[in-house]
Amino acid sequence: MSEIPALAPDRIYRNLTLEGGRYAHIELDGATFEGCSLAGVDLRSTRLNGAVFRDCNLTGARLAGANLFGATFERCKLMGVDFHDGLTLTAATFSVCNLDYSIFRGVTLDKMTFRDCTFVEADFSLASLRQAAFADCDLSGVDLTETTFFQTDLRGSALGGWNLTRDRLDGVVVSPGQMRDLAAEIGVLVVE
């Protein structure tokens, strides 16, 4: 699909199918996408400040260098999206999103909030998660190699399959039940 110049900032787009389309280097600040299929779409270096994505499929989208400052993602499928290459996610919010197999390698996610999202086998290696909150998320099997934590709130999230012999969890906040589960991962039985 070739680039379609009809996309513009501050417009509402409903039920569009733009799969595999090329929309790199354009400005879509404040645009709203509802029920759109954007799988594999090329949004490299696109400005999407304050954009809203509801019930969209962005699986495999290319976002290198995109600016998503203050963007909102609700009930979106973002499986396998590579967020790591020069992307701005400051103040972005994610609620009820599927981010399984996504790459956040080296990304700063400080003070961000994720609610009811899945991150199964996502790559958070070298990422900064200072004061980030993952409320009721599934973080099963994520890669935490050299991830930075400080007051990172994981309460209510599934933490299965974490490699506690390799990953440092200094600075995470978990519930007592989660602590028992984490201890069990390394063969420690917690008894009250």
C-alpha positions as CSV (number, residue, x, y, z in Angstrom):
1,M,0.0,0.0,0.0
2,S,1.4,3.4,-0.8
3,E,1.3,6.4,1.4
4,I,-2.1,8.0,1.7
5,P,-1.9,11.8,2.3
6,A,-5.6,12.0,3.5
7,L,-4.5,11.1,7.0
8,A,-4.3,14.3,9.1
9,P,-3.9,15.5,12.7
10,D,-6.9,16.0,15.0
11,R,-9.2,13.8,12.9
12,I,-11.2,10.7,14.0
13,Y,-10.7,7.5,12.0
14,R,-13.1,4.6,12.5
15,N,-12.8,1.0,11.2
16,L,-10.0,1.7,8.7
17,T,-7.9,-1.0,7.4
18,L,-4.4,0.3,6.8
19,E,-2.4,-2.9,7.2
20,G,1.1,-2.8,6.0
21,G,0.6,0.9,4.9
22,R,3.5,3.4,4.9
23,Y,2.8,6.6,6.9
24,A,6.3,7.4,8.0
25,H,7.4,11.0,8.7
26,I,3.9,12.6,8.8
27,E,2.1,14.5,11.5
28,L,-1.0,12.9,13.2
29,D,-1.0,14.7,16.5
30,G,-4.3,14.4,18.3
31,A,-5.7,11.9,15.8
32,T,-8.1,9.2,17.1
33,F,-8.2,5.7,15.7
34,E,-11.1,3.5,16.7
35,G,-11.5,-0.1,15.6
36,C,-8.7,0.3,13.0
37,S,-6.5,-2.5,11.7
38,L,-3.0,-1.1,11.6
39,A,-1.1,-4.4,11.6
40,G,2.4,-4.0,10.2
41,V,1.9,-0.3,9.4
42,D,5.0,1.8,9.0
43,L,4.7,4.8,11.4
44,R,8.5,5.5,11.7
45,S,9.3,9.1,12.8
46,T,5.5,9.9,12.8
47,R,4.3,12.5,15.2
48,L,1.4,11.1,17.2
49,N,1.4,13.4,20.2
50,G,-1.9,13.0,22.1
51,A,-3.2,10.4,19.6
52,V,-5.8,7.9,20.8
53,F,-6.0,4.3,19.8
54,R,-9.1,2.3,20.8
55,D,-9.8,-1.3,19.9
56,C,-7.0,-1.2,17.3
57,N,-4.7,-3.9,16.0
58,L,-1.2,-2.6,15.7
59,T,0.6,-6.0,15.7
60,G,4.0,-5.7,14.2
61,A,3.7,-1.9,13.6
62,R,7.0,-0.1,13.0
63,L,7.3,2.8,15.4
64,A,11.1,3.6,15.3
65,G,11.6,7.3,16.0
66,A,7.8,7.9,16.5
67,N,6.7,10.6,19.0
68,L,3.8,9.2,21.1
69,F,4.0,11.8,23.9
70,G,0.7,11.6,25.8
71,A,-0.8,9.0,23.5
72,T,-3.5,6.7,24.8
73,F,-3.9,3.0,23.9
74,E,-7.1,1.3,25.1
75,R,-8.0,-2.4,24.3
76,C,-5.3,-2.5,21.6
77,K,-3.3,-5.5,20.2
78,L,0.3,-4.5,20.0
79,M,2.0,-7.9,19.8
80,G,5.6,-8.0,18.7
81,V,5.9,-4.2,18.4
82,D,9.4,-2.9,18.6
83,F,9.3,0.2,20.9
84,H,13.1,0.4,21.4
85,D,14.5,2.6,18.6
86,G,14.3,6.3,19.4
87,L,10.7,6.3,20.4
88,T,9.1,8.9,22.7
89,L,6.5,7.3,25.0
90,T,6.5,10.0,27.8
91,A,3.1,10.3,29.5
92,A,1.6,7.6,27.2
93,T,-1.0,5.3,28.8
94,F,-1.9,1.7,28.1
95,S,-5.1,0.0,29.3
96,V,-6.2,-3.5,28.6
97,C,-3.6,-4.0,25.8
98,N,-1.9,-7.1,24.5
99,L,1.9,-6.3,24.3
100,D,3.1,-9.9,24.2
101,Y,6.5,-10.4,22.6
102,S,7.0,-6.6,22.3
103,I,10.5,-5.1,22.6
104,F,11.1,-2.3,25.1
105,R,14.9,-2.9,25.1
106,G,16.6,0.2,26.6
107,V,13.4,2.2,26.6
108,T,12.7,4.7,29.4
109,L,9.3,3.9,30.9
110,D,9.7,5.9,34.1
111,K,6.5,6.9,35.8
112,M,4.3,5.2,33.2
113,T,1.2,3.3,34.1
114,F,0.0,0.1,32.4
115,R,-3.4,-1.3,33.5
116,D,-4.6,-4.9,32.7
117,C,-2.1,-5.4,30.0
118,T,-0.3,-8.6,28.9
119,F,3.5,-8.6,28.3
120,V,4.1,-12.4,27.9
121,E,7.8,-12.9,26.9
122,A,8.3,-9.1,26.2
123,D,11.8,-7.8,26.3
124,F,12.5,-5.2,29.0
125,S,16.3,-5.7,29.0
126,L,18.2,-2.5,29.7
127,A,14.9,-0.6,30.2
128,S,14.3,1.9,32.9
129,L,11.1,1.3,34.9
130,R,11.6,3.8,37.7
131,Q,8.3,4.5,39.4
132,A,6.4,2.7,36.7
133,A,3.2,0.9,37.7
134,F,2.0,-2.4,36.2
135,A,-1.5,-2.8,37.7
136,D,-3.0,-6.3,37.2
137,C,-0.7,-7.1,34.2
138,D,0.7,-10.4,33.0
139,L,4.5,-10.1,33.0
140,S,5.1,-13.9,32.6
141,G,8.5,-14.8,31.2
142,V,9.6,-11.2,30.5
143,D,13.3,-10.5,29.9
144,L,14.6,-8.3,32.7
145,T,18.3,-8.4,31.9
146,E,19.9,-5.3,33.4
147,T,16.5,-3.6,33.9
148,T,16.5,-0.6,36.3
149,F,13.8,-0.6,39.0
150,F,13.0,2.1,41.6
151,Q,9.6,2.0,43.3
152,T,8.4,0.0,40.4
153,D,4.9,-1.2,41.4
154,L,4.1,-4.7,40.3
155,R,1.3,-5.5,42.8
156,G,-1.5,-7.6,41.3
157,S,0.5,-8.6,38.3
158,A,1.5,-12.2,37.3
159,L,5.2,-12.6,37.6
160,G,5.7,-16.3,36.6
161,G,8.8,-17.5,34.9
162,W,11.1,-14.7,36.0
163,N,14.8,-15.7,36.1
164,L,15.7,-14.7,39.7
165,T,19.1,-16.1,39.4
166,R,19.9,-13.7,36.7
167,D,17.6,-10.7,37.1
168,R,18.1,-8.1,39.9
169,L,14.8,-7.0,41.4
170,D,16.1,-4.2,43.7
171,G,13.4,-1.5,43.8
172,V,10.3,-3.5,42.9
173,V,7.1,-3.4,45.0
174,V,5.2,-6.6,45.3
175,S,2.5,-8.1,47.5
176,P,3.2,-10.8,50.1
177,G,1.6,-13.4,47.8
178,Q,3.8,-12.3,44.9
179,M,6.8,-12.5,47.2
180,R,6.0,-16.2,47.9
181,D,5.6,-16.9,44.2
182,L,8.9,-15.3,43.4
183,A,10.7,-17.1,46.2
184,A,9.2,-20.4,44.9
185,E,10.8,-19.6,41.5
186,I,14.2,-20.1,43.1
187,G,13.2,-23.0,45.4
188,V,12.6,-21.0,48.6
189,L,9.5,-22.0,50.6
190,V,8.0,-19.1,52.6
191,V,6.1,-20.2,55.7
192,E,4.1,-18.0,57.9
